Amino acid sequence: MELLRTLLFVPGNRQNMIEKALHLHADALVLDLEDSVPISEKASARAQVRDSLPKLTQQGAAGVKRKGRKVFVRINSIASGLAEDDLEAVITSDIDGINQPKPATGSDIKEIAAIIERLERERGITAGHIKLIPWVETARGLINAFDIASASPRVVGISFGAEDFTLDTGITRTEDGSELLYPRTMVVIAAKAANVIPIDTPYNNFRDEAGLINEAALARRLGFEGKCLIHPSQIEPVNSIFCPSPDEVDHARRVIAAFEAAVAEGFASTSLDGKMIDIPIATRARRLLMTADFIAGK
């Protein structure tokens, strides 16, 4: 089971922020070479990220690898002409994967995957070690979301990028986000069909914790399993949202107990608290308990 509840983006040209990220407890750190880095600083940011990667895969002076935390790098898009240089700089065994912006089709994923495969081979990295999390953030990307999500076995998740998506489509963003319900749902469906993790768009007002919690809760209801973050203060609230609560765990246990008692008596369904329990509901309860146990073991 992969745990990608919180993916914190860290500007690749800000060494002070990279140093602070050493001590943060996001499920994944994503060093950004794309939108947060000005064109004039792309080359220097690339070198800075490359040199910082060994530290980010360790915890403190003892050099113990931080348990469970992933390290990704968001490269620039294929269309920018910078993607291959980014990959040449950062593909090492110190990273877990690449965050790929603005793919339009699965062919864009395959192009990046082929470069990664070559670099793994040349650098003695275990084949398939470097994973991919592409973004769905254009109209074409949304139409081809399943193609993108299933284009390579390296793909472990897909992220929805609302800012670029609304820019591309001319949709006006609102506080309640109702205009994004369809694309969000389509990203989740594409991810689930491809058996990868759907990850929701960042919440940009990092001072509005209540708004963040509401949006993350909506994302979880829609089927997302995590959320991209832009500020360390967002880590704890979002980790909590994407972790089953004690009440949910207790209810899931009661559901399974009631269902198993019914099965023992020869029935395929029963009821609990006035609501029907059948195979899909019992299966959902088991999955929730598996998630809770996995998180507790981290």
PLY file of the C-alpha trace (Angstrom):
ply
format ascii 1.0
element vertex 298
property float x
property float y
property float z
element edge 297
property int vertex1
property int vertex2
end_header
0.00 0.00 0.00
1.27 3.47 -0.95
0.57 6.33 1.44
0.35 9.68 -0.34
-2.03 11.74 1.77
0.14 14.85 1.77
2.52 15.97 -0.98
4.28 19.17 0.07
5.75 21.28 -2.73
9.04 23.01 -1.96
10.50 25.61 -4.37
13.72 24.21 -5.79
15.41 27.61 -5.77
14.83 28.26 -2.06
17.55 26.54 -0.05
16.12 27.74 3.26
12.79 26.05 2.48
14.52 22.85 1.41
16.43 22.79 4.72
13.21 23.28 6.70
11.58 20.44 4.79
14.08 18.02 6.35
12.04 18.03 9.54
8.50 17.98 8.14
6.16 15.00 8.24
4.43 15.10 4.89
4.06 11.70 3.23
6.02 13.09 0.29
8.20 16.10 -0.39
8.11 17.42 -3.94
11.03 19.66 -4.88
9.70 21.95 -7.57
11.59 22.96 -10.68
8.50 24.16 -12.53
6.00 26.89 -11.59
7.67 28.14 -8.41
11.04 28.75 -10.12
11.59 31.78 -12.42
13.02 31.07 -15.86
16.24 32.88 -14.94
16.82 30.47 -12.02
15.95 27.15 -13.66
19.57 26.00 -14.08
20.68 27.00 -10.59
17.56 25.47 -9.01
18.26 22.21 -10.87
21.76 22.05 -9.38
20.49 23.02 -5.92
17.86 20.31 -5.93
20.38 17.70 -7.12
22.79 18.60 -4.32
20.02 18.60 -1.68
18.55 15.19 -2.47
20.87 13.04 -0.29
19.95 15.07 2.81
16.22 14.79 2.14
16.35 11.00 2.18
17.95 10.96 5.61
16.83 11.97 9.08
19.26 14.01 11.11
22.99 13.53 11.61
22.64 9.79 12.22
21.82 9.32 8.55
18.78 7.15 9.22
16.33 7.15 6.32
13.08 8.88 7.36
10.53 6.11 7.65
7.91 6.13 4.94
8.59 9.58 3.49
8.88 9.84 -0.27
10.91 12.37 -2.21
9.75 13.48 -5.67
10.94 16.19 -8.04
8.52 18.13 -10.22
10.27 18.68 -13.53
9.30 21.18 -16.21
6.89 20.10 -18.94
7.95 18.43 -22.17
6.76 21.50 -24.09
9.16 23.73 -22.12
12.20 22.01 -23.59
13.67 21.70 -20.07
12.37 18.29 -19.02
15.28 16.17 -20.20
17.86 18.46 -18.58
15.86 18.28 -15.34
15.85 14.49 -15.47
19.57 14.32 -16.25
20.22 16.35 -13.11
17.93 14.66 -10.58
17.56 10.97 -11.48
19.43 9.22 -8.67
18.59 6.52 -6.16
17.93 9.35 -3.67
14.52 10.10 -5.17
11.39 8.00 -5.30
9.87 9.59 -8.34
9.12 12.38 -10.77
6.10 14.69 -10.76
5.30 15.39 -14.44
3.32 18.54 -15.32
0.86 19.05 -18.18
0.92 15.76 -20.07
-1.67 15.79 -22.84
-1.69 12.06 -23.61
-0.15 8.81 -22.50
2.56 9.33 -25.11
3.95 12.19 -23.00
4.25 9.80 -20.07
5.98 7.19 -22.21
8.48 9.77 -23.44
9.49 10.70 -19.89
9.46 7.05 -18.78
11.87 6.15 -21.60
14.35 8.81 -20.48
14.09 7.61 -16.89
14.65 4.01 -17.99
17.83 5.01 -19.81
19.15 6.99 -16.85
18.39 4.18 -14.40
20.35 1.79 -16.59
23.29 4.16 -17.06
23.50 5.02 -13.37
23.06 1.57 -11.89
19.67 2.32 -10.34
17.29 -0.60 -9.86
15.04 -0.84 -12.90
11.62 0.65 -12.17
12.74 2.36 -8.95
11.77 5.84 -10.16
7.98 6.28 -10.13
5.79 8.87 -11.85
2.94 11.08 -10.67
1.62 13.01 -13.67
-0.67 16.03 -13.38
-4.05 16.30 -15.05
-4.31 20.04 -15.58
-5.50 20.72 -19.13
-8.64 19.96 -21.10
-6.77 17.39 -23.21
-5.21 15.93 -20.10
-8.64 15.40 -18.54
-10.05 13.80 -21.67
-7.03 11.47 -21.72
-6.75 10.98 -17.95
-7.06 7.19 -18.05
-4.55 7.00 -20.92
-2.15 9.08 -18.81
-2.73 7.08 -15.63
-2.21 3.72 -17.37
0.59 4.66 -19.77
3.43 3.20 -17.70
3.84 0.85 -14.73
5.90 3.65 -13.19
2.73 5.70 -12.64
1.62 5.38 -9.01
-0.79 8.31 -8.91
-2.24 11.24 -10.81
-2.69 14.77 -9.45
-5.42 17.22 -10.40
-4.17 20.77 -10.99
-7.07 23.19 -10.72
-5.22 26.44 -11.44
-3.82 25.37 -14.80
-7.01 23.49 -15.64
-9.22 26.54 -15.12
-6.74 28.68 -17.03
-6.80 26.25 -19.93
-10.58 25.90 -20.01
-11.65 29.45 -19.09
-13.58 28.19 -16.06
-13.95 30.75 -13.26
-12.82 29.49 -9.87
-15.10 30.06 -6.89
-14.76 29.59 -3.15
-17.05 26.54 -3.02
-15.34 24.86 -5.98
-18.60 23.60 -7.49
-17.27 24.32 -10.98
-14.56 21.66 -10.41
-16.82 18.82 -9.34
-16.85 17.18 -12.79
-13.09 17.28 -13.49
-12.30 16.17 -9.95
-14.65 13.22 -10.28
-13.20 12.28 -13.66
-9.66 12.31 -12.28
-10.72 9.96 -9.47
-12.51 7.62 -11.87
-9.51 7.53 -14.24
-7.13 6.85 -11.34
-9.26 4.07 -9.89
-9.70 2.47 -13.33
-5.90 2.46 -13.71
-5.38 1.29 -10.10
-3.33 4.35 -9.12
-3.77 6.97 -6.39
-5.87 10.08 -7.12
-4.40 13.24 -5.52
-6.32 16.50 -5.22
-5.27 20.00 -6.21
-3.54 22.38 -3.76
-5.60 24.76 -1.63
-3.92 28.09 -2.23
-5.18 30.14 0.73
-2.77 28.64 3.25
-3.97 30.95 6.04
-7.54 29.58 5.79
-7.39 26.32 7.73
-11.17 25.92 7.85
-11.39 26.26 4.07
-8.56 23.75 3.65
-10.29 21.23 5.89
-13.60 21.63 4.05
-11.95 21.16 0.65
-9.87 18.17 1.79
-12.97 16.56 3.29
-14.81 17.03 -0.01
-11.86 15.53 -1.86
-11.91 12.48 0.37
-15.66 12.05 -0.18
-15.06 12.17 -3.93
-12.53 9.35 -3.66
-9.22 11.20 -3.58
-6.61 9.61 -1.33
-4.39 12.65 -0.81
-3.82 16.31 -1.56
-1.01 18.51 -2.85
0.11 21.17 -0.36
1.88 24.50 -0.67
2.65 25.27 2.98
3.88 23.21 5.97
0.90 24.35 8.08
-1.35 22.31 5.79
0.32 18.97 6.55
-1.31 18.07 9.85
-4.92 19.01 8.94
-4.78 17.13 5.63
-3.06 14.07 7.11
-5.91 13.96 9.64
-8.62 14.24 6.99
-7.17 11.35 5.00
-6.80 9.14 8.07
-9.87 7.20 9.29
-11.19 8.74 12.50
-11.69 6.67 15.68
-15.47 6.81 15.09
-15.02 5.51 11.54
-12.77 2.70 12.73
-15.24 1.72 15.46
-18.15 1.72 13.01
-16.17 -0.34 10.48
-15.44 -2.96 13.12
-19.12 -3.13 14.05
-20.07 -3.48 10.37
-17.67 -6.38 9.86
-18.79 -8.11 13.06
-22.46 -7.83 12.06
-21.77 -9.00 8.51
-19.67 -11.98 9.58
-22.35 -13.02 12.06
-24.92 -12.91 9.25
-22.70 -14.94 6.91
-22.23 -17.56 9.64
-26.01 -17.95 9.69
-26.21 -18.31 5.92
-27.17 -14.74 4.98
-25.39 -12.43 2.53
-26.73 -9.25 4.10
-27.92 -7.89 7.42
-28.57 -4.55 9.09
-26.87 -2.31 11.62
-28.37 0.79 13.19
-31.28 0.56 10.76
-29.09 0.41 7.65
-28.47 -2.51 5.32
-25.06 -4.15 5.27
-24.10 -6.27 2.26
-20.88 -7.37 0.58
-19.83 -3.95 -0.85
-20.40 -2.22 2.49
-18.48 -4.89 4.40
-15.65 -4.72 1.85
-15.50 -0.92 2.24
-15.27 -1.36 6.02
-12.39 -3.82 5.65
-10.52 -1.43 3.36
-10.94 1.38 5.86
-9.49 -0.79 8.63
-6.57 -1.80 6.41
-5.84 1.88 5.76
-6.07 2.73 9.45
-3.72 -0.14 10.38
-1.23 0.84 7.67
-1.14 4.48 8.82
-0.80 3.40 12.46
2.22 1.28 11.51
4.04 4.20 9.88
0 1
1 2
2 3
3 4
4 5
5 6
6 7
7 8
8 9
9 10
10 11
11 12
12 13
13 14
14 15
15 16
16 17
17 18
18 19
19 20
20 21
21 22
22 23
23 24
24 25
25 26
26 27
27 28
28 29
29 30
30 31
31 32
32 33
33 34
34 35
35 36
36 37
37 38
38 39
39 40
40 41
41 42
42 43
43 44
44 45
45 46
46 47
47 48
48 49
49 50
50 51
51 52
52 53
53 54
54 55
55 56
56 57
57 58
58 59
59 60
60 61
61 62
62 63
63 64
64 65
65 66
66 67
67 68
68 69
69 70
70 71
71 72
72 73
73 74
74 75
75 76
76 77
77 78
78 79
79 80
80 81
81 82
82 83
83 84
84 85
85 86
86 87
87 88
88 89
89 90
90 91
91 92
92 93
93 94
94 95
95 96
96 97
97 98
98 99
99 100
100 101
101 102
102 103
103 104
104 105
105 106
106 107
107 108
108 109
109 110
110 111
111 112
112 113
113 114
114 115
115 116
116 117
117 118
118 119
119 120
120 121
121 122
122 123
123 124
124 125
125 126
126 127
127 128
128 129
129 130
130 131
131 132
132 133
133 134
134 135
135 136
136 137
137 138
138 139
139 140
140 141
141 142
142 143
143 144
144 145
145 146
146 147
147 148
148 149
149 150
150 151
151 152
152 153
153 154
154 155
155 156
156 157
157 158
158 159
159 160
160 161
161 162
162 163
163 164
164 165
165 166
166 167
167 168
168 169
169 170
170 171
171 172
172 173
173 174
174 175
175 176
176 177
177 178
178 179
179 180
180 181
181 182
182 183
183 184
184 185
185 186
186 187
187 188
188 189
189 190
190 191
191 192
192 193
193 194
194 195
195 196
196 197
197 198
198 199
199 200
200 201
201 202
202 203
203 204
204 205
205 206
206 207
207 208
208 209
209 210
210 211
211 212
212 213
213 214
214 215
215 216
216 217
217 218
218 219
219 220
220 221
221 222
222 223
223 224
224 225
225 226
226 227
227 228
228 229
229 230
230 231
231 232
232 233
233 234
234 235
235 236
236 237
237 238
238 239
239 240
240 241
241 242
242 243
243 244
244 245
245 246
246 247
247 248
248 249
249 250
250 251
251 252
252 253
253 254
254 255
255 256
256 257
257 258
258 259
259 260
260 261
261 262
262 263
263 264
264 265
265 266
266 267
267 268
268 269
269 270
270 271
271 272
272 273
273 274
274 275
275 276
276 277
277 278
278 279
279 280
280 281
281 282
282 283
283 284
284 285
285 286
286 287
287 288
288 289
289 290
290 291
291 292
292 293
293 294
294 295
295 296
296 297
